Amino acid sequence: MNKLGWLFALLLCTGCAVFGAQKYDSLFGQEQVQNRQIDVSAEQQSFFHNQVKPVIDNRCVVCHGCYDAPCQLKLSSPEGIERGLSKELVYDGTRLLASEPSRLFIDAQTTGQWREKGFSPVLNEREQSAHANLVASVMYQSLALKQAHPLPSQAILPDDFDFSLDRDQSCPTIAEFDDFAQDNPLAGMPYGLPAISSTEMAVLTQWLQQGAQMPQQQSVSAALQSEVDKWESFLNQDSLKTRLSARYIYEHWYLANIYFDNVDQGQFFKLVRSATPPGEPIEVIATRRPYEDPKVARVYYRLWPSHSTVLAKTNIPLALNDDKLSRLTQQFIAPAFKVTSLPGYDIAIASNPFKVFAQLPVQSRYQFMLDEAELIIRGFIQGPVCRGQIALNVINDQFWVAFVDPKFIGSEQFEHFLNRHEDMLDMPAQEDSNALPISSWVKYATKQSEFLEAKAQLANKVFAGGEGLTEDIIWQGEGYNNNAALTIFRHFNSATVVKGWVGEQPKTAWILDYSLFERIHYLLVAGFDVYGNVGHQLITRLYMDFLRMEGEDNFLSLLPQQERTALRAYWYRQSPKSLVEFLKDSEIRFNQPTGIEYQSDNPKQELLNKLANKLEPVMSKRYDYQSVPQPLQQLNRLPSQAVNLLPQVSYILVQNSEDPNASALAFTLVHHNAHFNISSLLREEAQRAYKEDKALVVPGFIGDYPEALWVMDATELDAFVSAMKKIRTEDDYRLLKDQFAIRRTHADFWRYSDALHKVAKDYKGIEYGLFDYNRLENR
């Protein structure tokens, strides 16, 4: 379409919207923000919590719950429902300038403020009558559209249904809805899924007719408030030492869902920066990043009750109790160090934790991170950065993670080393949210190269002749902490981290030391701005290449020297010339032999076995792939032609027909995508090694975005596995789904969805949250 055509189309759409708005204005008056969170009767409160909310959660929030919810419509809280929708994208890899943040609860506090930011209502904001509350409600009209135009009866929906991650989004206002519905009769809600039941529709209709009132949030219990008071008192002491320590704690915990495991595990809190001290209402300080200038005389760290529906993809639970309080005191208060002044918030300082927290002991910082290593890594695996293929093609599909023992990090020699080279540890967030990718990449690549050179010089002295360079360098979790061994999975455009070394030995492994662990956190969590421009997002992705390779090199350093070269070359087959040159430099920098005496002709396998034995006392077996039923274990040896056809994450529910009261057993089937290398930003497809793809079956749930759901009786396992082993074409796969799968079009999809979540709640406990259905396949 030429420019004139686009202009005409724009004017036509604008005209339709204006006409639509005038129509509703004439019928029901002009829009006026409503206050729907009010005191209601006990009967209305019960109606909302016991009938309305379960429908919204289990039928709506499973697609509309987070940053990547279509149209930014987050229905997981009353505030999100009232805020409504926006046509602006949160994830936009093409924006030239950073956009204004639109984080619920943070960047605006009232519905009126969200209207000023361009959000439009999904509830009626005109005349409050039963008729108007339906006719002028986008929520009702979207649900009614699906009731009037259910899904086609075919198992696989036509191409008109776009389920791609970056699909175009219409996000019609009520003024635009009539035209939208006429052009898209099958776009009713839930989109691309069966309609909600008539009973559920009646519940939501009644609620909407009555004005969609939502009870005010109840205050926390006295027992919970006592815990909150204790922790807020600890985090807001007046000494410079405690204030700097609290700042460090906050910048690592702000994404966590905090709960008190000795009081009420049903209530989560968020650690926030507030302009007000404990005892006063919280005034959240809204900055893009947790370390930016708060523009207040003093920051207070407060625990803010969360009343949103819990989502699996953002649930990062952290238990607080007296033992944890004692541990933090031991790490940050008891040591005899002094803080002579508090650092400011200039971006050049605040974005570099090695500068801003230089007065805190390195060993205290590192041990703090290790204590909750899974939580810290979850920040960049489940946080805003971790969305989409481009953001994630910097990591392999399955790899194991271990950590250097703090006793090697806490020495005075290492602390002085970090202080001397802190400028080399500057990171891309220093460019704020509008970065120039090429010049920034050169700048930080140079700093990283200089740091690795200095680090290698130190390591060559410390491990001269291989002395001390053995498996004893690995942190063993102090004999009880199962955070010491982790597995990270990539699922193409999402990712997962779990405790334990899960699955067969991986292609690569990371060993993280303090400086590397900290930089990953400040690159991908504290320093990442999801609203940043394309330059910020690209340089973040490119810089992570260096950090990944540094973690891999730490692992390689425990292998014989000749094996390091050969294995690195295998990991980076067909790599760009610039990266090959960078890797050659890595080989030269650290040149000490390993202190491990190898006995086999497969040193990598032998090393991983040695490390696994070392970590055995704290190794989590929660996802032991060898504990699944024998028939399902055969899927771990599927031929690559079959694996290639599988989605990234599939859930398998196995029922027992002989005992209808027994809960179904749950398993996850993961597809590992193999690559020649993962250092090509925009040419991932060209680096795929399809013949090396593998599958993995584990008990329980890995991943938050199921793409396929398989349901069968235990007596059908053999038939399912046998058929799975034989698939070679898309038609084979579709036939298998005809027999065993619950597709998104299945007439009983919602019944199975409820069963899936019930089983997941039993399996996951405090980690439970609603799954996200935005990646359900249409096959």
PESUL-V432458 format. One record per residue. N is the residue number from 0. RES is the residue in three letters. PSI is psi in whole degrees, 0 to 359 (NA if undefined). Layout:
# PESUL-V432458
n->N res->RES psi->PSI
n->N res->RES psi->PSI
This chain:
# PESUL-V432458
n->0 res->MET psi->133
n->1 res->ASN psi->174
n->2 res->LYS psi->322
n->3 res->LEU psi->320
n->4 res->GLY psi->317
n->5 res->TRP psi->318
n->6 res->LEU psi->318
n->7 res->PHE psi->316
n->8 res->ALA psi->319
n->9 res->LEU psi->315
n->10 res->LEU psi->323
n->11 res->LEU psi->314
n->12 res->CYS psi->318
n->13 res->THR psi->318
n->14 res->GLY psi->318
n->15 res->CYS psi->319
n->16 res->ALA psi->317
n->17 res->VAL psi->316
n->18 res->PHE psi->318
n->19 res->GLY psi->317
n->20 res->ALA psi->318
n->21 res->GLN psi->323
n->22 res->LYS psi->313
n->23 res->TYR psi->326
n->24 res->ASP psi->319
n->25 res->SER psi->328
n->26 res->LEU psi->316
n->27 res->PHE psi->11
n->28 res->GLY psi->173
n->29 res->GLN psi->158
n->30 res->GLU psi->141
n->31 res->GLN psi->125
n->32 res->VAL psi->134
n->33 res->GLN psi->155
n->34 res->ASN psi->104
n->35 res->ARG psi->347
n->36 res->GLN psi->96
n->37 res->ILE psi->170
n->38 res->ASP psi->127
n->39 res->VAL psi->167
n->40 res->SER psi->162
n->41 res->ALA psi->325
n->42 res->GLU psi->316
n->43 res->GLN psi->322
n->44 res->GLN psi->316
n->45 res->SER psi->320
n->46 res->PHE psi->316
n->47 res->PHE psi->309
n->48 res->HIS psi->325
n->49 res->ASN psi->340
n->50 res->GLN psi->311
n->51 res->VAL psi->306
n->52 res->LYS psi->318
n->53 res->PRO psi->324
n->54 res->VAL psi->313
n->55 res->ILE psi->316
n->56 res->ASP psi->306
n->57 res->ASN psi->348
n->58 res->ARG psi->339
n->59 res->CYS psi->313
n->60 res->VAL psi->336
n->61 res->VAL psi->347
n->62 res->CYS psi->336
n->63 res->HIS psi->79
n->64 res->GLY psi->348
n->65 res->CYS psi->193
n->66 res->TYR psi->316
n->67 res->ASP psi->18
n->68 res->ALA psi->137
n->69 res->PRO psi->132
n->70 res->CYS psi->21
n->71 res->GLN psi->22
n->72 res->LEU psi->103
n->73 res->LYS psi->109
n->74 res->LEU psi->15
n->75 res->SER psi->1
n->76 res->SER psi->157
n->77 res->PRO psi->322
n->78 res->GLU psi->322
n->79 res->GLY psi->321
n->80 res->ILE psi->316
n->81 res->GLU psi->324
n->82 res->ARG psi->317
n->83 res->GLY psi->215
n->84 res->LEU psi->163
n->85 res->SER psi->147
n->86 res->LYS psi->351
n->87 res->GLU psi->141
n->88 res->LEU psi->139
n->89 res->VAL psi->309
n->90 res->TYR psi->108
n->91 res->ASP psi->102
n->92 res->GLY psi->7
n->93 res->THR psi->355
n->94 res->ARG psi->134
n->95 res->LEU psi->333
n->96 res->LEU psi->146
n->97 res->ALA psi->144
n->98 res->SER psi->167
n->99 res->GLU psi->132
n->100 res->PRO psi->150
n->101 res->SER psi->53
n->102 res->ARG psi->124
n->103 res->LEU psi->139
n->104 res->PHE psi->348
n->105 res->ILE psi->306
n->106 res->ASP psi->355
n->107 res->ALA psi->150
n->108 res->GLN psi->347
n->109 res->THR psi->159
n->110 res->THR psi->323
n->111 res->GLY psi->320
n->112 res->GLN psi->324
n->113 res->TRP psi->325
n->114 res->ARG psi->322
n->115 res->GLU psi->335
n->116 res->LYS psi->5
n->117 res->GLY psi->6
n->118 res->PHE psi->139
n->119 res->SER psi->151
n->120 res->PRO psi->151
n->121 res->VAL psi->351
n->122 res->LEU psi->158
n->123 res->ASN psi->128
n->124 res->GLU psi->19
n->125 res->ARG psi->210
n->126 res->GLU psi->130
n->127 res->GLN psi->83
n->128 res->SER psi->161
n->129 res->ALA psi->320
n->130 res->HIS psi->310
n->131 res->ALA psi->326
n->132 res->ASN psi->342
n->133 res->LEU psi->310
n->134 res->VAL psi->323
n->135 res->ALA psi->23
n->136 res->SER psi->120
n->137 res->VAL psi->322
n->138 res->MET psi->310
n->139 res->TYR psi->315
n->140 res->GLN psi->325
n->141 res->SER psi->319
n->142 res->LEU psi->319
n->143 res->ALA psi->327
n->144 res->LEU psi->320
n->145 res->LYS psi->322
n->146 res->GLN psi->322
n->147 res->ALA psi->332
n->148 res->HIS psi->78
n->149 res->PRO psi->172
n->150 res->LEU psi->149
n->151 res->PRO psi->154
n->152 res->SER psi->351
n->153 res->GLN psi->153
n->154 res->ALA psi->322
n->155 res->ILE psi->124
n->156 res->LEU psi->150
n->157 res->PRO psi->169
n->158 res->ASP psi->345
n->159 res->ASP psi->334
n->160 res->PHE psi->115
n->161 res->ASP psi->114
n->162 res->PHE psi->13
n->163 res->SER psi->153
n->164 res->LEU psi->325
n->165 res->ASP psi->34
n->166 res->ARG psi->156
n->167 res->ASP psi->144
n->168 res->GLN psi->132
n->169 res->SER psi->314
n->170 res->CYS psi->55
n->171 res->PRO psi->142
n->172 res->THR psi->173
n->173 res->ILE psi->329
n->174 res->ALA psi->333
n->175 res->GLU psi->354
n->176 res->PHE psi->321
n->177 res->ASP psi->314
n->178 res->ASP psi->320
n->179 res->PHE psi->314
n->180 res->ALA psi->323
n->181 res->GLN psi->322
n->182 res->ASP psi->336
n->183 res->ASN psi->67
n->184 res->PRO psi->338
n->185 res->LEU psi->14
n->186 res->ALA psi->16
n->187 res->GLY psi->167
n->188 res->MET psi->143
n->189 res->PRO psi->133
n->190 res->TYR psi->128
n->191 res->GLY psi->19
n->192 res->LEU psi->164
n->193 res->PRO psi->155
n->194 res->ALA psi->155
n->195 res->ILE psi->161
n->196 res->SER psi->165
n->197 res->SER psi->326
n->198 res->THR psi->315
n->199 res->GLU psi->321
n->200 res->MET psi->321
n->201 res->ALA psi->321
n->202 res->VAL psi->310
n->203 res->LEU psi->324
n->204 res->THR psi->314
n->205 res->GLN psi->317
n->206 res->TRP psi->316
n->207 res->LEU psi->317
n->208 res->GLN psi->322
n->209 res->GLN psi->5
n->210 res->GLY psi->9
n->211 res->ALA psi->44
n->212 res->GLN psi->143
n->213 res->MET psi->127
n->214 res->PRO psi->146
n->215 res->GLN psi->148
n->216 res->GLN psi->137
n->217 res->GLN psi->147
n->218 res->SER psi->157
n->219 res->VAL psi->160
n->220 res->SER psi->163
n->221 res->ALA psi->322
n->222 res->ALA psi->318
n->223 res->LEU psi->318
n->224 res->GLN psi->325
n->225 res->SER psi->319
n->226 res->GLU psi->318
n->227 res->VAL psi->314
n->228 res->ASP psi->318
n->229 res->LYS psi->314
n->230 res->TRP psi->322
n->231 res->GLU psi->328
n->232 res->SER psi->318
n->233 res->PHE psi->318
n->234 res->LEU psi->351
n->235 res->ASN psi->34
n->236 res->GLN psi->165
n->237 res->ASP psi->341
n->238 res->SER psi->152
n->239 res->LEU psi->324
n->240 res->LYS psi->312
n->241 res->THR psi->328
n->242 res->ARG psi->320
n->243 res->LEU psi->322
n->244 res->SER psi->317
n->245 res->ALA psi->323
n->246 res->ARG psi->318
n->247 res->TYR psi->315
n->248 res->ILE psi->313
n->249 res->TYR psi->315
n->250 res->GLU psi->351
n->251 res->HIS psi->344
n->252 res->TRP psi->0
n->253 res->TYR psi->342
n->254 res->LEU psi->350
n->255 res->ALA psi->148
n->256 res->ASN psi->98
n->257 res->ILE psi->137
n->258 res->TYR psi->162
n->259 res->PHE psi->106
n->260 res->ASP psi->353
n->261 res->ASN psi->3
n->262 res->VAL psi->288
n->263 res->ASP psi->105
n->264 res->GLN psi->2
n->265 res->GLY psi->353
n->266 res->GLN psi->121
n->267 res->PHE psi->156
n->268 res->PHE psi->156
n->269 res->LYS psi->137
n->270 res->LEU psi->120
n->271 res->VAL psi->160
n->272 res->ARG psi->134
n->273 res->SER psi->150
n->274 res->ALA psi->353
n->275 res->THR psi->147
n->276 res->PRO psi->168
n->277 res->PRO psi->142
n->278 res->GLY psi->341
n->279 res->GLU psi->159
n->280 res->PRO psi->142
n->281 res->ILE psi->133
n->282 res->GLU psi->98
n->283 res->VAL psi->134
n->284 res->ILE psi->115
n->285 res->ALA psi->104
n->286 res->THR psi->159
n->287 res->ARG psi->319
n->288 res->ARG psi->158
n->289 res->PRO psi->349
n->290 res->TYR psi->8
n->291 res->GLU psi->163
n->292 res->ASP psi->118
n->293 res->PRO psi->346
n->294 res->LYS psi->37
n->295 res->VAL psi->160
n->296 res->ALA psi->323
n->297 res->ARG psi->140
n->298 res->VAL psi->139
n->299 res->TYR psi->143
n->300 res->TYR psi->117
n->301 res->ARG psi->155
n->302 res->LEU psi->113
n->303 res->TRP psi->120
n->304 res->PRO psi->135
n->305 res->SER psi->130
n->306 res->HIS psi->15
n->307 res->SER psi->152
n->308 res->THR psi->137
n->309 res->VAL psi->130
n->310 res->LEU psi->139
n->311 res->ALA psi->319
n->312 res->LYS psi->343
n->313 res->THR psi->5
n->314 res->ASN psi->104
n->315 res->ILE psi->84
n->316 res->PRO psi->145
n->317 res->LEU psi->120
n->318 res->ALA psi->130
n->319 res->LEU psi->140
n->320 res->ASN psi->183
n->321 res->ASP psi->327
n->322 res->ASP psi->319
n->323 res->LYS psi->321
n->324 res->LEU psi->319
n->325 res->SER psi->322
n->326 res->ARG psi->316
n->327 res->LEU psi->323
n->328 res->THR psi->318
n->329 res->GLN psi->324
n->330 res->GLN psi->321
n->331 res->PHE psi->339
n->332 res->ILE psi->315
n->333 res->ALA psi->321
n->334 res->PRO psi->145
n->335 res->ALA psi->75
n->336 res->PHE psi->161
n->337 res->LYS psi->142
n->338 res->VAL psi->113
n->339 res->THR psi->337
n->340 res->SER psi->154
n->341 res->LEU psi->134
n->342 res->PRO psi->155
n->343 res->GLY psi->199
n->344 res->TYR psi->18
n->345 res->ASP psi->134
n->346 res->ILE psi->328
n->347 res->ALA psi->331
n->348 res->ILE psi->310
n->349 res->ALA psi->331
n->350 res->SER psi->353
n->351 res->ASN psi->102
n->352 res->PRO psi->338
n->353 res->PHE psi->340
n->354 res->LYS psi->308
n->355 res->VAL psi->331
n->356 res->PHE psi->26
n->357 res->ALA psi->336
n->358 res->GLN psi->348
n->359 res->LEU psi->138
n->360 res->PRO psi->135
n->361 res->VAL psi->318
n->362 res->GLN psi->323
n->363 res->SER psi->316
n->364 res->ARG psi->313
n->365 res->TYR psi->316
n->366 res->GLN psi->325
n->367 res->PHE psi->315
n->368 res->MET psi->320
n->369 res->LEU psi->323
n->370 res->ASP psi->325
n->371 res->GLU psi->49
n->372 res->ALA psi->319
n->373 res->GLU psi->317
n->374 res->LEU psi->317
n->375 res->ILE psi->316
n->376 res->ILE psi->327
n->377 res->ARG psi->332
n->378 res->GLY psi->319
n->379 res->PHE psi->353
n->380 res->ILE psi->325
n->381 res->GLN psi->356
n->382 res->GLY psi->184
n->383 res->PRO psi->332
n->384 res->VAL psi->330
n->385 res->CYS psi->73
n->386 res->ARG psi->119
n->387 res->GLY psi->154
n->388 res->GLN psi->317
n->389 res->ILE psi->323
n->390 res->ALA psi->333
n->391 res->LEU psi->353
n->392 res->ASN psi->17
n->393 res->VAL psi->355
n->394 res->ILE psi->156
n->395 res->ASN psi->169
n->396 res->ASP psi->338
n->397 res->GLN psi->124
n->398 res->PHE psi->156
n->399 res->TRP psi->150
n->400 res->VAL psi->132
n->401 res->ALA psi->175
n->402 res->PHE psi->148
n->403 res->VAL psi->138
n->404 res->ASP psi->135
n->405 res->PRO psi->336
n->406 res->LYS psi->338
n->407 res->PHE psi->347
n->408 res->ILE psi->329
n->409 res->GLY psi->3
n->410 res->SER psi->154
n->411 res->GLU psi->326
n->412 res->GLN psi->315
n->413 res->PHE psi->323
n->414 res->GLU psi->317
n->415 res->HIS psi->324
n->416 res->PHE psi->313
n->417 res->LEU psi->319
n->418 res->ASN psi->323
n->419 res->ARG psi->331
n->420 res->HIS psi->25
n->421 res->GLU psi->330
n->422 res->ASP psi->329
n->423 res->MET psi->344
n->424 res->LEU psi->11
n->425 res->ASP psi->149
n->426 res->MET psi->165
n->427 res->PRO psi->335
n->428 res->ALA psi->344
n->429 res->GLN psi->337
n->430 res->GLU psi->5
n->431 res->ASP psi->213
n->432 res->SER psi->1
n->433 res->ASN psi->93
n->434 res->ALA psi->151
n->435 res->LEU psi->113
n->436 res->PRO psi->317
n->437 res->ILE psi->306
n->438 res->SER psi->323
n->439 res->SER psi->319
n->440 res->TRP psi->315
n->441 res->VAL psi->317
n->442 res->LYS psi->311
n->443 res->TYR psi->334
n->444 res->ALA psi->321
n->445 res->THR psi->316
n->446 res->LYS psi->317
n->447 res->GLN psi->319
n->448 res->SER psi->319
n->449 res->GLU psi->321
n->450 res->PHE psi->316
n->451 res->LEU psi->325
n->452 res->GLU psi->314
n->453 res->ALA psi->319
n->454 res->LYS psi->319
n->455 res->ALA psi->321
n->456 res->GLN psi->317
n->457 res->LEU psi->315
n->458 res->ALA psi->324
n->459 res->ASN psi->329
n->460 res->LYS psi->313
n->461 res->VAL psi->321
n->462 res->PHE psi->33
n->463 res->ALA psi->129
n->464 res->GLY psi->10
n->465 res->GLY psi->4
n->466 res->GLU psi->125
n->467 res->GLY psi->352
n->468 res->LEU psi->71
n->469 res->THR psi->183
n->470 res->GLU psi->346
n->471 res->ASP psi->349
n->472 res->ILE psi->346
n->473 res->ILE psi->136
n->474 res->TRP psi->130
n->475 res->GLN psi->19
n->476 res->GLY psi->25
n->477 res->GLU psi->23
n->478 res->GLY psi->357
n->479 res->TYR psi->342
n->480 res->ASN psi->112
n->481 res->ASN psi->10
n->482 res->ASN psi->354
n->483 res->ALA psi->340
n->484 res->ALA psi->121
n->485 res->LEU psi->156
n->486 res->THR psi->134
n->487 res->ILE psi->131
n->488 res->PHE psi->139
n->489 res->ARG psi->135
n->490 res->HIS psi->50
n->491 res->PHE psi->291
n->492 res->ASN psi->18
n->493 res->SER psi->176
n->494 res->ALA psi->167
n->495 res->THR psi->145
n->496 res->VAL psi->137
n->497 res->VAL psi->161
n->498 res->LYS psi->147
n->499 res->GLY psi->160
n->500 res->TRP psi->104
n->501 res->VAL psi->137
n->502 res->GLY psi->185
n->503 res->GLU psi->166
n->504 res->GLN psi->132
n->505 res->PRO psi->170
n->506 res->LYS psi->315
n->507 res->THR psi->167
n->508 res->ALA psi->154
n->509 res->TRP psi->144
n->510 res->ILE psi->118
n->511 res->LEU psi->131
n->512 res->ASP psi->180
n->513 res->TYR psi->310
n->514 res->SER psi->325
n->515 res->LEU psi->315
n->516 res->PHE psi->315
n->517 res->GLU psi->318
n->518 res->ARG psi->321
n->519 res->ILE psi->317
n->520 res->HIS psi->316
n->521 res->TYR psi->344
n->522 res->LEU psi->309
n->523 res->LEU psi->349
n->524 res->VAL psi->282
n->525 res->ALA psi->325
n->526 res->GLY psi->358
n->527 res->PHE psi->134
n->528 res->ASP psi->109
n->529 res->VAL psi->341
n->530 res->TYR psi->6
n->531 res->GLY psi->169
n->532 res->ASN psi->177
n->533 res->VAL psi->325
n->534 res->GLY psi->315
n->535 res->HIS psi->316
n->536 res->GLN psi->322
n->537 res->LEU psi->315
n->538 res->ILE psi->328
n->539 res->THR psi->312
n->540 res->ARG psi->316
n->541 res->LEU psi->321
n->542 res->TYR psi->329
n->543 res->MET psi->335
n->544 res->ASP psi->314
n->545 res->PHE psi->317
n->546 res->LEU psi->321
n->547 res->ARG psi->313
n->548 res->MET psi->327
n->549 res->GLU psi->318
n->550 res->GLY psi->320
n->551 res->GLU psi->321
n->552 res->ASP psi->327
n->553 res->ASN psi->320
n->554 res->PHE psi->314
n->555 res->LEU psi->331
n->556 res->SER psi->342
n->557 res->LEU psi->355
n->558 res->LEU psi->162
n->559 res->PRO psi->148
n->560 res->GLN psi->316
n->561 res->GLN psi->331
n->562 res->GLU psi->327
n->563 res->ARG psi->313
n->564 res->THR psi->314
n->565 res->ALA psi->319
n->566 res->LEU psi->319
n->567 res->ARG psi->320
n->568 res->ALA psi->324
n->569 res->TYR psi->320
n->570 res->TRP psi->330
n->571 res->TYR psi->43
n->572 res->ARG psi->140
n->573 res->GLN psi->29
n->574 res->SER psi->156
n->575 res->PRO psi->150
n->576 res->LYS psi->318
n->577 res->SER psi->322
n->578 res->LEU psi->321
n->579 res->VAL psi->317
n->580 res->GLU psi->320
n->581 res->PHE psi->318
n->582 res->LEU psi->324
n->583 res->LYS psi->319
n->584 res->ASP psi->321
n->585 res->SER psi->322
n->586 res->GLU psi->327
n->587 res->ILE psi->324
n->588 res->ARG psi->302
n->589 res->PHE psi->120
n->590 res->ASN psi->23
n->591 res->GLN psi->147
n->592 res->PRO psi->160
n->593 res->THR psi->153
n->594 res->GLY psi->4
n->595 res->ILE psi->133
n->596 res->GLU psi->114
n->597 res->TYR psi->144
n->598 res->GLN psi->347
n->599 res->SER psi->175
n->600 res->ASP psi->12
n->601 res->ASN psi->76
n->602 res->PRO psi->323
n->603 res->LYS psi->311
n->604 res->GLN psi->318
n->605 res->GLU psi->319
n->606 res->LEU psi->314
n->607 res->LEU psi->324
n->608 res->ASN psi->318
n->609 res->LYS psi->316
n->610 res->LEU psi->320
n->611 res->ALA psi->319
n->612 res->ASN psi->321
n->613 res->LYS psi->323
n->614 res->LEU psi->359
n->615 res->GLU psi->318
n->616 res->PRO psi->336
n->617 res->VAL psi->11
n->618 res->MET psi->119
n->619 res->SER psi->135
n->620 res->LYS psi->16
n->621 res->ARG psi->324
n->622 res->TYR psi->40
n->623 res->ASP psi->111
n->624 res->TYR psi->344
n->625 res->GLN psi->358
n->626 res->SER psi->357
n->627 res->VAL psi->159
n->628 res->PRO psi->145
n->629 res->GLN psi->317
n->630 res->PRO psi->317
n->631 res->LEU psi->332
n->632 res->GLN psi->334
n->633 res->GLN psi->337
n->634 res->LEU psi->340
n->635 res->ASN psi->346
n->636 res->ARG psi->26
n->637 res->LEU psi->142
n->638 res->PRO psi->151
n->639 res->SER psi->329
n->640 res->GLN psi->327
n->641 res->ALA psi->317
n->642 res->VAL psi->321
n->643 res->ASN psi->332
n->644 res->LEU psi->349
n->645 res->LEU psi->147
n->646 res->PRO psi->174
n->647 res->GLN psi->319
n->648 res->VAL psi->121
n->649 res->SER psi->142
n->650 res->TYR psi->142
n->651 res->ILE psi->122
n->652 res->LEU psi->123
n->653 res->VAL psi->115
n->654 res->GLN psi->162
n->655 res->ASN psi->102
n->656 res->SER psi->337
n->657 res->GLU psi->343
n->658 res->ASP psi->83
n->659 res->PRO psi->338
n->660 res->ASN psi->349
n->661 res->ALA psi->143
n->662 res->SER psi->148
n->663 res->ALA psi->149
n->664 res->LEU psi->141
n->665 res->ALA psi->141
n->666 res->PHE psi->155
n->667 res->THR psi->131
n->668 res->LEU psi->114
n->669 res->VAL psi->136
n->670 res->HIS psi->116
n->671 res->HIS psi->117
n->672 res->ASN psi->124
n->673 res->ALA psi->149
n->674 res->HIS psi->150
n->675 res->PHE psi->320
n->676 res->ASN psi->166
n->677 res->ILE psi->42
n->678 res->SER psi->17
n->679 res->SER psi->111
n->680 res->LEU psi->314
n->681 res->LEU psi->5
n->682 res->ARG psi->45
n->683 res->GLU psi->319
n->684 res->GLU psi->323
n->685 res->ALA psi->343
n->686 res->GLN psi->6
n->687 res->ARG psi->130
n->688 res->ALA psi->76
n->689 res->TYR psi->327
n->690 res->LYS psi->351
n->691 res->GLU psi->3
n->692 res->ASP psi->145
n->693 res->LYS psi->162
n->694 res->ALA psi->157
n->695 res->LEU psi->132
n->696 res->VAL psi->128
n->697 res->VAL psi->156
n->698 res->PRO psi->149
n->699 res->GLY psi->208
n->700 res->PHE psi->123
n->701 res->ILE psi->133
n->702 res->GLY psi->153
n->703 res->ASP psi->354
n->704 res->TYR psi->81
n->705 res->PRO psi->138
n->706 res->GLU psi->338
n->707 res->ALA psi->147
n->708 res->LEU psi->118
n->709 res->TRP psi->131
n->710 res->VAL psi->130
n->711 res->MET psi->164
n->712 res->ASP psi->156
n->713 res->ALA psi->329
n->714 res->THR psi->347
n->715 res->GLU psi->1
n->716 res->LEU psi->314
n->717 res->ASP psi->317
n->718 res->ALA psi->320
n->719 res->PHE psi->312
n->720 res->VAL psi->318
n->721 res->SER psi->316
n->722 res->ALA psi->321
n->723 res->MET psi->321
n->724 res->LYS psi->339
n->725 res->LYS psi->350
n->726 res->ILE psi->137
n->727 res->ARG psi->347
n->728 res->THR psi->166
n->729 res->GLU psi->324
n->730 res->ASP psi->320
n->731 res->ASP psi->316
n->732 res->TYR psi->319
n->733 res->ARG psi->323
n->734 res->LEU psi->321
n->735 res->LEU psi->320
n->736 res->LYS psi->326
n->737 res->ASP psi->325
n->738 res->GLN psi->321
n->739 res->PHE psi->349
n->740 res->ALA psi->155
n->741 res->ILE psi->97
n->742 res->ARG psi->167
n->743 res->ARG psi->341
n->744 res->THR psi->358
n->745 res->HIS psi->137
n->746 res->ALA psi->329
n->747 res->ASP psi->27
n->748 res->PHE psi->315
n->749 res->TRP psi->329
n->750 res->ARG psi->318
n->751 res->TYR psi->327
n->752 res->SER psi->316
n->753 res->ASP psi->320
n->754 res->ALA psi->319
n->755 res->LEU psi->314
n->756 res->HIS psi->327
n->757 res->LYS psi->315
n->758 res->VAL psi->318
n->759 res->ALA psi->322
n->760 res->LYS psi->321
n->761 res->ASP psi->320
n->762 res->TYR psi->318
n->763 res->LYS psi->340
n->764 res->GLY psi->233
n->765 res->ILE psi->341
n->766 res->GLU psi->359
n->767 res->TYR psi->144
n->768 res->GLY psi->163
n->769 res->LEU psi->138
n->770 res->PHE psi->162
n->771 res->ASP psi->128
n->772 res->TYR psi->11
n->773 res->ASN psi->348
n->774 res->ARG psi->11
n->775 res->LEU psi->130
n->776 res->GLU psi->159
n->777 res->ASN psi->76
n->778 res->ARG psi->NA
